Amino acid sequence: EDGIRDDLVTGVQTCALPISASEMLRLAWPLLANSRVDPLMAVYFEVVGLATAKKEPFVALASTLVEGWVTWLAGRLPDGTAAERRRVAHSIIATIDGLLMVRQVCGARAANDAARVLGIAD
């Protein structure tokens, strides 16, 4: 596929690839920060929490999920070496996961406010 598809909400391709990290964040945030995705993210954060407590099989599962996302993102970034694109992909995941954790714990308004401060949301 040559773009990001919003399968959860509209099924419409939202952009051509490759795209910058900042554009990836701006596109991902509204797709992931919605009430239809909140239950999935709650399960994801439960898996991550159990992984940080060194509980198997959650350590392996969380590592596999994050590695898959890093690989997918790095392959869609336009510039840099493979190692540099992986570092940027990690930063995208860290940013989105942090905002989604704020959404889970503090609510949508707090997360959206934080996304606006970071220039990810309008």
Backbone bond lengths (Angstrom), bond angles and torsions (degrees), N, CA, C in turn:
res aa  C-N    CA-C-N  psi(-1)  N-CA   C-N-CA  omega(-1)  CA-C   N-CA-C  phi
1 E - - - 1.462 - - 1.519 108.96 -
2 D 1.300 117.59 144.35 1.451 120.96 -176.22 1.525 113.08 -108.45
3 G 1.314 117.75 24.92 1.457 120.75 178.49 1.508 111.13 -162.70
4 I 1.314 115.78 177.84 1.458 121.34 175.31 1.508 107.23 -93.71
5 R 1.310 117.18 127.94 1.453 121.61 -179.01 1.521 108.89 -109.75
6 D 1.308 115.49 132.20 1.457 122.83 178.70 1.530 108.02 -90.45
7 D 1.336 117.59 73.05 1.459 121.46 -176.67 1.520 112.73 -68.31
8 L 1.328 117.45 -31.34 1.457 119.73 -176.81 1.521 112.69 -71.18
9 V 1.307 117.33 -28.73 1.453 119.38 -173.00 1.522 111.98 -112.91
10 T 1.330 117.88 -57.78 1.465 119.51 -172.49 1.513 114.14 -121.17
11 G 1.322 119.31 -21.51 1.447 121.77 -175.27 1.514 113.86 73.83
12 V 1.307 117.46 11.69 1.455 122.88 -176.08 1.515 110.02 -98.41
13 Q 1.328 116.03 136.10 1.454 119.91 174.94 1.514 108.56 -67.68
14 T 1.340 116.65 130.37 1.456 120.40 -172.25 1.511 114.11 -101.37
15 C 1.322 119.55 -18.39 1.459 119.16 -179.67 1.517 110.38 -165.77
16 A 1.311 114.94 162.45 1.463 121.65 172.93 1.519 108.09 -89.82
17 L 1.311 115.67 156.86 1.453 120.66 179.99 1.516 109.35 -114.20
18 P 1.306 121.08 158.07 1.463 126.56 -1.54 1.531 111.91 -77.91
19 I 1.324 114.42 160.87 1.462 120.16 177.97 1.521 109.35 -135.33
20 S 1.325 114.83 160.19 1.463 120.39 -178.46 1.526 111.09 -72.51
21 A 1.318 115.36 163.66 1.461 121.15 177.68 1.526 110.88 -60.89
22 S 1.317 117.40 -42.53 1.473 119.67 -178.56 1.525 110.68 -65.67
23 E 1.315 116.99 -38.76 1.471 119.53 177.50 1.523 110.59 -68.61
24 M 1.327 117.24 -38.45 1.459 121.12 176.98 1.527 110.02 -59.21
25 L 1.329 117.04 -44.27 1.467 121.05 178.10 1.526 111.11 -62.55
26 R 1.321 117.06 -44.94 1.467 120.75 -179.30 1.529 111.53 -63.95
27 L 1.326 117.50 -34.05 1.463 120.48 178.18 1.528 112.08 -78.26
28 A 1.316 116.70 -39.69 1.467 120.41 -176.02 1.522 112.28 -70.68
29 W 1.323 116.92 -38.60 1.468 119.28 -173.80 1.532 113.16 -55.59
30 P 1.316 120.81 -53.74 1.466 118.40 -178.29 1.530 113.51 -66.32
31 L 1.332 117.13 -25.74 1.459 119.55 177.63 1.518 111.94 -72.54
32 L 1.323 116.56 -37.47 1.460 121.02 -176.40 1.520 113.41 -91.47
33 A 1.309 117.65 -25.10 1.468 121.62 -176.76 1.523 109.80 -94.32
34 N 1.312 115.38 68.24 1.459 118.98 175.47 1.519 109.78 -146.60
35 S 1.310 115.45 160.23 1.465 120.81 -172.71 1.522 112.71 -63.87
36 R 1.324 118.84 -24.59 1.465 120.50 178.05 1.520 111.48 -71.41
37 V 1.317 118.33 -26.96 1.460 122.34 -178.22 1.530 111.60 -94.12
38 D 1.326 117.70 -19.82 1.470 121.22 -176.56 1.532 113.83 -50.92
39 P 1.340 120.85 -45.32 1.471 119.25 179.19 1.530 112.96 -62.07
40 L 1.319 117.10 -39.02 1.464 120.91 177.41 1.523 110.60 -63.02
41 M 1.338 116.14 -42.95 1.465 119.51 179.90 1.523 111.12 -67.15
42 A 1.322 117.94 -33.44 1.463 120.66 176.45 1.532 110.34 -61.53
43 V 1.329 116.88 -41.86 1.467 120.75 177.33 1.528 109.69 -66.29
44 Y 1.326 116.92 -43.52 1.464 120.64 178.62 1.529 110.78 -57.46
45 F 1.321 117.29 -46.82 1.465 119.73 -179.48 1.530 112.01 -68.30
46 E 1.319 117.48 -28.64 1.471 120.40 173.54 1.533 109.69 -65.39
47 V 1.325 116.25 -44.96 1.479 120.76 177.56 1.520 109.97 -60.70
48 V 1.325 117.38 -46.66 1.463 121.14 -179.63 1.533 110.75 -63.17
49 G 1.315 116.85 -41.68 1.469 119.74 177.95 1.516 112.05 -60.79
50 L 1.323 116.39 -44.21 1.465 119.92 177.84 1.523 111.37 -66.96
51 A 1.325 116.88 -33.73 1.468 120.19 176.85 1.525 110.88 -66.16
52 T 1.326 117.40 -40.47 1.471 119.24 179.86 1.515 111.41 -68.82
53 A 1.333 116.49 -21.42 1.468 120.79 174.61 1.529 111.29 -86.69
54 K 1.343 116.17 7.41 1.477 123.69 177.32 1.528 112.60 64.72
55 K 1.319 116.96 33.06 1.470 121.96 178.06 1.524 108.78 -92.25
56 E 1.334 115.73 125.77 1.462 120.44 173.65 1.519 107.88 -90.38
57 P 1.312 118.30 147.27 1.455 129.73 9.83 1.533 113.30 -89.26
58 F 1.327 117.47 11.60 1.458 120.97 -172.72 1.526 113.42 -69.73
59 V 1.346 117.39 -30.55 1.469 119.94 176.71 1.523 109.26 -60.04
60 A 1.322 115.78 -50.43 1.464 120.48 -178.95 1.530 110.83 -65.88
61 L 1.314 117.57 -40.72 1.465 120.86 -178.82 1.526 111.29 -64.39
62 A 1.326 117.27 -48.43 1.468 120.68 -179.99 1.526 110.69 -62.23
63 S 1.324 117.05 -42.07 1.466 120.64 178.51 1.521 111.28 -61.67
64 T 1.320 116.82 -41.73 1.457 121.46 179.19 1.524 111.28 -64.97
65 L 1.330 116.70 -43.60 1.468 120.40 178.60 1.521 111.40 -60.74
66 V 1.327 116.25 -50.66 1.465 119.79 -177.44 1.524 110.71 -65.22
67 E 1.311 117.81 -42.04 1.459 120.43 179.44 1.530 110.89 -62.12
68 G 1.310 117.14 -40.21 1.461 120.40 177.21 1.517 111.98 -61.91
69 W 1.327 116.70 -42.45 1.467 120.50 178.97 1.524 111.44 -67.64
70 V 1.335 116.65 -40.29 1.464 120.14 178.63 1.530 110.00 -61.40
71 T 1.314 116.65 -46.56 1.460 121.17 -179.89 1.528 110.74 -61.86
72 W 1.331 116.90 -44.81 1.465 120.89 179.89 1.528 110.84 -62.15
73 L 1.326 116.70 -48.79 1.466 120.53 -179.26 1.521 111.92 -63.93
74 A 1.325 116.97 -47.00 1.470 120.84 -177.34 1.521 111.23 -58.39
75 G 1.315 116.85 -34.28 1.447 120.99 179.46 1.520 114.03 -72.66
76 R 1.317 116.81 -10.90 1.454 120.80 -177.80 1.525 113.67 -110.92
77 L 1.318 116.32 0.15 1.463 120.71 178.12 1.518 109.64 -87.99
78 P 1.326 117.59 143.83 1.460 119.95 -169.37 1.518 116.89 -81.66
79 D 1.306 118.77 -29.10 1.465 119.82 -167.75 1.517 112.81 -125.62
80 G 1.334 114.82 156.58 1.452 121.95 172.16 1.506 113.58 97.93
81 T 1.323 113.29 171.29 1.461 120.14 175.88 1.520 108.79 -72.85
82 A 1.310 116.24 170.00 1.466 120.53 177.82 1.531 110.17 -58.43
83 A 1.327 117.00 -41.72 1.472 120.35 179.88 1.526 111.19 -65.29
84 E 1.328 116.40 -40.72 1.472 119.51 178.90 1.532 110.88 -66.00
85 R 1.332 117.27 -41.20 1.463 120.21 178.58 1.522 111.03 -65.14
86 R 1.322 117.91 -34.96 1.481 120.68 176.50 1.527 110.36 -66.01
87 R 1.338 117.58 -40.35 1.466 120.20 177.73 1.527 110.58 -62.63
88 V 1.319 116.68 -42.12 1.468 120.56 177.84 1.529 109.60 -65.19
89 A 1.327 117.47 -41.87 1.461 120.70 178.12 1.528 110.88 -59.85
90 H 1.331 117.03 -42.20 1.472 119.82 176.02 1.532 110.64 -60.26
91 S 1.334 116.67 -39.33 1.465 118.81 -179.55 1.526 111.34 -67.97
92 I 1.317 118.04 -35.42 1.463 121.04 175.98 1.520 110.11 -63.69
93 I 1.319 116.54 -46.87 1.465 120.65 179.42 1.522 110.58 -62.54
94 A 1.323 116.96 -43.47 1.468 119.91 179.71 1.525 111.04 -61.07
95 T 1.313 117.16 -41.45 1.460 121.17 -179.88 1.523 111.23 -66.34
96 I 1.311 116.63 -51.12 1.467 120.45 -179.00 1.518 111.00 -64.11
97 D 1.343 117.89 -45.27 1.461 120.18 179.41 1.526 111.27 -61.06
98 G 1.329 116.38 -40.65 1.458 119.16 178.22 1.515 111.67 -62.11
99 L 1.321 116.70 -45.67 1.466 119.97 178.18 1.524 111.82 -64.12
100 L 1.331 116.77 -40.51 1.464 119.46 179.49 1.528 111.81 -68.95
101 M 1.340 117.41 -32.14 1.460 120.20 174.92 1.524 110.03 -66.02
102 V 1.341 116.66 -42.98 1.464 120.04 175.87 1.528 109.78 -59.08
103 R 1.331 117.10 -41.68 1.465 120.78 178.05 1.523 111.27 -60.36
104 Q 1.325 117.23 -43.31 1.468 121.19 -179.67 1.525 112.00 -66.41
105 V 1.324 116.62 -40.51 1.465 121.05 -172.62 1.529 112.80 -90.62
106 C 1.329 116.71 -41.56 1.468 120.89 -172.41 1.518 113.67 -108.65
107 G 1.325 117.15 -11.72 1.452 121.07 177.80 1.517 113.31 105.91
108 A 1.329 113.31 165.05 1.461 121.32 -176.05 1.524 112.13 -62.83
109 R 1.302 117.49 -40.50 1.465 119.76 -177.06 1.529 111.27 -61.61
110 A 1.338 116.70 -46.15 1.467 120.23 179.62 1.525 110.89 -62.17
111 A 1.331 117.09 -42.06 1.464 120.60 179.87 1.526 111.08 -66.49
112 N 1.314 116.92 -42.47 1.468 119.68 179.01 1.519 111.35 -65.84
113 D 1.334 117.06 -38.54 1.462 120.06 175.53 1.524 110.67 -60.80
114 A 1.332 116.97 -44.17 1.468 120.94 178.90 1.527 110.76 -64.13
115 A 1.330 117.18 -40.38 1.467 120.66 178.42 1.524 110.57 -63.17
116 R 1.315 117.26 -37.40 1.468 119.66 176.92 1.524 111.57 -65.88
117 V 1.328 116.88 -41.06 1.478 120.56 177.61 1.524 110.28 -60.29
118 L 1.323 116.93 -37.59 1.465 121.20 179.64 1.521 113.21 -80.49
119 G 1.323 117.66 -3.38 1.461 121.23 -179.83 1.506 113.78 77.73
120 I 1.317 117.33 18.11 1.457 122.18 -178.77 1.528 111.16 -90.73
121 A 1.318 116.17 -29.82 1.475 121.03 -178.79 1.523 108.60 -124.80
122 D 1.321 114.69 155.98 1.474 120.41 177.98 1.527 110.72 -85.48
